[in-house]
Amino acid sequence: MKKGYSLVEILVVAGLLALVVGLVLSMSNTSNLSWDTHNIQLELQQKARFGIEKMVEELYQVSSSNITVAGNITTFKIPVIVPPDTDIYNDTTGDVTWGAEGNVSRSIRYRNVSNQLVREIINDATSVVMSTQVCANNVTAMVLVPTPSSFPETLNINITCSKPLRPGAGATNITTNLESQVTFRN
């Protein structure tokens, strides 16, 4: 009586084992790819949502006479409190005072620069950028459409964000798109 296994039996078992391991690794890779795709898409949506919500929050305060839209750039003013340390938004004639960050000689500008949604405070007299805040990253496109175009009552905002699934040549990009519409106050 022989003890042990024949070479054929060992080769059959090794082949079956390799097949099972290959199937498990393939399923694991597919699962990891799905997980990574979902996480990147979620990250893009969260960042884009933060940026668009910040923008919309300020745009709700805008009057259609205090906004300009040119391509993917919008510049506007919001009501500012005057005089300082009071809760009054009107000047002595009863008109709303417009500006940014409590200063009537400043404006707010949102634009897409180097794949970022950027909020800037602009000095109206010198056109110098006083401060910059990045509101969202991986922004590949921002489309602003005022309606109607002559004296806008609403602004349609469309932000597209994109990021590679995995770094390297030939990487697949994950893309998400967010839209919002703002109706101006008057």
Secondary structure, 3 states (H helix, E strand, C coil): CCCCCCHHHHHHHHHHHHHHHHHHHHHHHHHHHHHHHHHHHHHHHHHHHHHHHHHHHHHCCCCHHHEEEECCEEEECEECCCCCCCCCCECCCCCECEEECCECCEEEEEEEECCEEEEEEEECCCCCEEEEEEEEECEEEEEEEEECCCCCCEEEEEEEEEEECCCCCCCCEEEEEEEEEEECCC
